[in-house]
Amino acid sequence: MRLKRVRPSKYFKDKKLNICILGGGNVGTLLLGDIGSNKDLSVRLFTSNPHKWSHEIEVCSNDNTVKYKGKIDIISDNPEDVIGDADIIISTLPSQVFPKIIGKIKSFIKSRTWIGVMPGSGGSEFYCKELLEIGCILFGFQRVHGISRIKEYGKSVYDLGKKNELHIAAIPVDQTESICMKLENIMKIKCNPLPNYLNVTLTPSNSILHTTRLYTMFYHYKEGLFWDEVIDFYEEWNDEASKMLIACDEELQLLCKSISGLNLTGVKSLKEHYESGTPEEMTKKINNIIPFKGIKAPMIKTQRGYIPDFNSRYFLEDFPYGLCIIKGFCDVVGLDTPNIDKVLIWFEKIAEVEYYVNNKFEGKDLKYLSLPKNYGLSSVEDIIFYYS
């Protein structure tokens, strides 16, 4: 893929930036409050519910104290209103929604626009192929910039803890440092450049953290089984979940070592990320992460009790647009992944999709996903070339 080279630092010099946020969930609302508090920026919001939004977002502490407010200048569901003059676009949309929205707005995006994705996994680099070809720059965050919960939709959000630093990669690769410098100034958080975008794509955050927990919580579920109350996703995390998490995380690390021609040092093992070398240490660590407290498992109430909510974002996003993508790269390099397979085979049954045929990762429903083979990457050499 031939990409136009631009000099973003020069292009944005001494210019009041127009920044458009896609999506107004927990992360999007916090981000709007954060960047909207910067008077040197003009903030837009692209949302399907513009009538439900205030032009001022309150960012609150847990005790309901308003810490600061952010201003949104333009709110619209019409791309022409908020996309056409945007210098930077940042998507906080679920991965399964991103392809539809990027398809809807891409004709309004001008050349040289920076297109950010938070978090940047989910195959965003493939969905933005046409935009990259016209000179846009894609950048992705490894993880969200903070933990948040909406207080009142369109009006206020709880800030439950910000990251001390962020890790970002870009396509083209040589634009990463310039983007980090500009975002650090905008977001007031240290931004570290990653070697290449595959370090974002393979980040084992939700793709392994969520999927292994869901598997160990619900693999025994069948119709007629109910829970008396909703499970605490993290506070009730157990050693069984930790063992599966570590097993899948180790398979991901083997993948990174298999792509030896590409610097993937930014794909940190979850054992390193959580400073936990054993399942018991991992369980204790996750049980006691303060921002994770109070987060519930995706479950819905029925007349007889609670059951898994298979239509939640946890299922619709983290398996097909998370773990499946990691498996897709493992498939390209020919790496056996018995633990990842176990989790995905369970998911394909509950989701009624086909990922595996005769134990091979070649089911008919894979063609709809952002897997490397679906975008012409069929060898280690292809992967190295694409992400270099």
C-alpha positions in Angstrom: 0.0 0.0 0.0 1.5 3.3 -1.1 0.9 6.1 1.4 1.3 9.8 1.0 3.8 11.4 3.3 2.9 14.6 5.1 4.4 16.6 7.9 1.7 16.9 10.5 3.6 19.1 12.9 4.1 21.7 10.2 0.5 21.4 8.9 -1.0 22.0 12.4 1.5 24.7 13.5 -0.2 27.8 14.9 -3.6 26.5 14.0 -6.7 26.2 16.2 -7.5 22.6 15.9 -11.0 21.2 15.2 -11.3 17.8 16.9 -14.3 15.5 16.3 -15.2 12.7 18.6 -17.1 9.7 17.3 -19.3 8.1 19.9 -20.6 9.2 23.3 -20.3 6.2 25.5 -18.3 6.1 28.8 -14.9 6.8 27.2 -16.2 9.2 24.6 -18.0 11.4 27.2 -14.9 11.5 29.4 -12.7 12.4 26.3 -15.2 15.2 25.4 -15.0 16.6 28.9 -11.2 16.4 28.8 -10.4 18.0 25.5 -13.4 20.3 25.7 -11.8 21.9 28.7 -9.0 23.1 26.5 -10.0 26.6 25.2 -7.4 26.4 22.4 -9.4 23.6 20.7 -12.8 23.5 19.0 -14.6 20.3 19.8 -17.3 18.5 17.7 -19.4 15.4 18.4 -20.7 13.0 15.8 -23.6 11.0 17.4 -26.9 9.4 16.5 -28.6 11.2 19.3 -27.6 14.9 19.0 -30.9 16.0 20.7 -29.9 14.3 23.9 -26.6 16.1 24.3 -25.7 19.3 26.2 -23.0 21.6 24.9 -21.3 21.3 28.3 -20.0 18.1 29.8 -19.4 17.9 33.6 -16.6 15.6 34.6 -17.3 14.4 38.2 -15.5 12.6 41.1 -17.1 9.6 42.7 -18.6 11.9 45.4 -20.5 13.9 42.6 -18.2 16.9 42.9 -17.7 18.5 39.5 -14.0 18.5 38.8 -14.2 20.5 35.5 -16.3 21.1 32.5 -15.8 20.6 28.8 -17.4 22.5 26.0 -18.7 20.9 22.7 -19.1 23.5 20.0 -21.0 21.4 17.4 -23.1 18.3 18.0 -24.7 16.5 15.0 -25.7 13.3 13.3 -24.8 14.8 9.9 -21.2 14.2 8.9 -21.1 17.4 6.8 -21.5 19.4 10.0 -18.7 18.0 12.0 -16.4 15.9 9.8 -15.6 18.1 6.9 -13.5 20.7 8.9 -12.1 18.2 11.4 -8.3 18.2 11.7 -8.3 15.3 14.1 -11.0 12.6 14.4 -11.0 10.2 17.4 -13.3 7.2 17.5 -14.4 5.7 20.8 -16.9 3.5 19.0 -17.2 -0.2 19.6 -15.1 -2.1 17.1 -18.2 -3.7 15.5 -19.7 -0.3 14.9 -16.5 1.4 13.6 -16.6 -0.1 10.1 -20.2 1.1 9.5 -19.5 4.7 10.7 -16.2 5.1 8.9 -18.0 4.0 5.7 -20.6 6.7 6.4 -18.2 9.5 7.0 -15.2 8.7 4.8 -16.3 10.8 1.8 -16.4 13.9 4.1 -12.9 13.4 5.5 -10.2 15.6 4.0 -6.7 14.6 3.1 -4.1 15.0 5.9 -6.8 14.4 8.6 -5.5 12.4 11.6 -7.9 9.6 12.4 -7.5 8.2 15.9 -9.0 5.1 17.4 -9.3 4.5 21.2 -8.5 1.7 21.8 -6.9 1.1 18.4 -7.4 -2.7 18.2 -10.2 -4.3 16.2 -8.8 -4.1 12.7 -9.2 -0.3 12.3 -6.1 -0.2 10.1 -7.8 -2.4 7.5 -11.1 -0.4 7.6 -9.2 2.9 7.0 -7.2 1.6 4.0 -8.9 4.1 1.5 -8.3 7.0 3.8 -4.6 6.1 4.3 -4.3 6.1 0.5 -5.5 9.7 0.2 -3.0 11.0 2.7 -4.8 10.6 6.0 -2.9 9.4 9.1 -4.2 6.7 11.4 -3.2 6.5 15.0 -4.3 4.1 17.7 -4.1 4.0 21.4 -3.2 0.7 23.0 -5.7 1.3 25.8 -8.3 3.9 26.8 -7.0 7.0 28.6 -9.1 6.4 31.7 -11.8 4.5 33.4 -15.2 6.3 33.4 -18.9 5.8 33.8 -21.6 8.0 32.5 -23.5 9.9 35.2 -26.2 11.4 33.0 -26.1 10.6 29.3 -25.0 13.6 27.2 -24.4 15.8 30.3 -22.0 14.3 32.8 -19.5 11.5 33.5 -17.6 10.0 36.4 -13.8 10.1 36.1 -12.7 6.9 37.9 -9.0 7.2 37.2 -6.8 8.4 34.3 -3.7 6.6 32.9 -0.4 8.2 33.8 0.8 7.5 30.3 -0.4 6.3 27.0 1.1 4.3 24.2 0.4 5.1 20.6 1.3 3.9 17.1 0.5 5.4 13.7 0.3 4.5 10.0 2.6 5.7 8.4 5.1 4.7 11.1 7.2 7.8 10.7 4.4 10.0 11.9 4.1 8.4 15.3 6.4 10.8 17.3 4.8 13.9 15.9 1.4 12.6 16.8 2.5 11.7 20.3 3.9 15.2 20.9 0.7 16.9 19.7 -1.6 14.5 21.7 0.4 14.9 24.8 -0.2 18.6 24.6 -3.9 18.1 23.9 -4.7 15.4 26.5 -2.1 16.4 29.2 -1.0 12.8 29.5 2.4 11.5 28.6 2.2 9.8 25.2 4.8 7.2 24.2 5.4 6.1 20.6 5.2 2.4 19.8 7.4 0.8 17.1 4.5 0.1 14.7 0.7 -0.3 14.6 0.7 -4.1 15.1 1.7 -3.3 18.7 -1.7 -1.8 19.1 -3.6 -4.4 17.1 -2.3 -7.3 19.3 -2.7 -5.6 22.7 -4.1 -8.3 24.9 -6.4 -5.9 26.9 -10.0 -6.7 26.3 -9.3 -9.3 23.6 -7.8 -11.7 26.2 -8.7 -10.1 29.6 -12.5 -10.1 28.8 -12.8 -13.2 26.7 -11.0 -15.5 29.1 -13.1 -14.2 32.0 -16.4 -14.6 30.1 -15.4 -18.1 29.0 -14.6 -19.3 32.6 -17.8 -17.6 33.9 -20.2 -19.0 31.4 -18.8 -22.0 29.6 -21.1 -24.3 31.6 -24.2 -22.1 30.9 -27.2 -23.8 29.4 -30.8 -22.9 29.0 -32.6 -23.2 32.3 -29.6 -22.1 34.4 -30.0 -18.9 36.4 -27.9 -16.8 38.8 -29.5 -15.1 41.9 -27.5 -12.0 41.4 -25.2 -10.3 38.9 -21.5 -11.5 39.1 -18.8 -8.9 39.8 -16.6 -9.1 36.8 -13.3 -8.3 38.5 -13.9 -8.5 42.2 -15.1 -12.1 41.9 -12.3 -13.0 39.4 -10.9 -16.4 40.3 -7.9 -18.6 39.7 -9.6 -20.5 36.9 -10.0 -17.3 34.9 -6.4 -16.4 35.7 -5.1 -19.7 34.4 -6.9 -19.3 31.1 -5.9 -15.7 30.8 -2.2 -16.6 31.3 -2.4 -19.5 28.9 -3.9 -17.4 26.1 -1.5 -14.5 26.8 1.4 -16.9 26.5 0.2 -18.0 23.1 0.1 -14.3 22.1 3.7 -13.9 23.2 4.7 -16.9 21.1 3.0 -15.1 18.1 5.1 -12.0 18.7 8.3 -14.1 18.8 7.2 -15.7 15.5 7.1 -12.4 13.7 10.8 -11.9 14.3 11.3 -9.2 11.6 9.0 -6.7 13.4 9.5 -5.0 16.7 6.7 -6.1 18.9 8.2 -5.2 22.2 5.2 -3.0 22.9 2.9 -6.0 23.2 3.5 -6.5 26.9 2.4 -9.8 28.5 -0.5 -9.4 30.9 1.7 -11.1 33.5 4.1 -8.1 33.1 1.3 -5.5 32.8 -0.3 -6.7 36.1 3.0 -7.7 37.7 1.7 -11.2 38.4 3.6 -14.3 37.5 1.2 -17.0 38.8 -2.6 -17.5 38.6 -2.9 -16.8 42.3 -1.0 -13.5 42.1 -3.0 -12.5 39.0 -6.3 -13.2 40.8 -5.3 -11.2 43.9 -4.1 -8.3 41.7 -7.3 -8.1 39.6 -9.5 -8.5 42.6 -8.0 -5.4 44.1 -7.7 -2.9 41.2 -9.6 0.1 42.5 -11.1 1.5 39.2 -12.4 -2.1 38.4 -14.5 -2.3 41.6 -18.2 -2.3 41.0 -18.0 -3.4 37.3 -20.6 -6.1 36.8 -20.6 -9.0 34.3 -22.8 -8.7 31.3 -26.0 -10.2 32.5 -29.7 -9.6 32.2 -32.6 -10.2 34.6 -35.4 -12.6 33.8 -38.4 -13.7 35.8 -36.4 -16.6 37.2 -33.0 -14.9 37.7 -30.0 -13.6 35.8 -28.5 -15.0 32.6 -25.6 -14.0 30.4 -26.3 -11.1 28.1 -24.9 -12.4 24.8 -25.8 -9.2 23.1 -23.6 -7.1 25.2 -20.5 -5.3 23.9 -18.3 -7.8 25.8 -19.5 -10.5 23.4 -20.2 -8.6 20.2 -16.8 -6.8 20.2 -14.2 -8.7 22.2 -14.5 -12.1 20.6 -14.9 -11.4 16.8 -13.0 -8.1 16.8 -10.5 -9.0 19.5 -9.5 -12.6 20.1 -10.4 -13.6 16.5 -7.9 -11.1 15.1 -5.2 -12.4 17.3 -6.1 -15.9 16.2 -6.0 -14.7 12.6 -2.4 -13.6 12.9 -1.5 -16.9 14.6 -3.1 -18.7 11.6 -1.0 -16.7 9.2 2.3 -17.7 10.9 1.2 -21.3 11.5 1.1 -21.2 15.3 -1.0 -23.7 17.3 -3.2 -22.1 19.9 -5.1 -24.7 21.8 -6.2 -22.3 24.6 -7.4 -19.5 22.3 -9.1 -22.2 20.2 -11.0 -23.5 23.2 -12.3 -20.0 24.0 -13.3 -19.3 20.4 -14.9 -22.7 19.8 -17.1 -22.0 22.9 -18.0 -18.6 21.5 -18.9 -19.8 18.0 -21.4 -22.2 19.6 -23.2 -19.5 21.7 -23.0 -17.0 18.9 -24.2 -19.5 16.3 -21.4 -18.6 13.9 -18.8 -20.8 12.1 -15.2 -20.1 12.7 -13.7 -23.6 12.6 -14.2 -26.4 10.1 -12.5 -29.7 11.0 -10.5 -27.9 13.6 -9.1 -25.4 11.1 -9.7 -21.7 11.4 -11.5 -21.3 8.1 -15.2 -21.1 8.8 -17.5 -19.2 6.6 -18.2 -16.4 9.1 -14.6 -15.3 9.2 -14.9 -13.6 5.9 -16.8 -10.8 7.5 -14.1 -10.0 10.1 -11.0 -7.8 9.9 -8.5 -10.7 9.7 -5.1 -10.3 8.0 -5.9 -12.9 5.4 -9.0 -11.0 4.4 -6.8 -8.1 3.5 -4.1 -9.8 1.6 -1.7 -10.6 4.5 -1.0 -14.3 4.1 2.6 -14.7 5.2 5.0 -13.4 7.8 6.7 -11.4 5.1 3.3 -9.7 4.2 2.8 -8.8 7.9 6.3 -7.3 8.2 5.9 -5.3 5.0 2.5 -3.9 5.9 3.4 -2.7 9.4 6.9 -1.4 8.7 
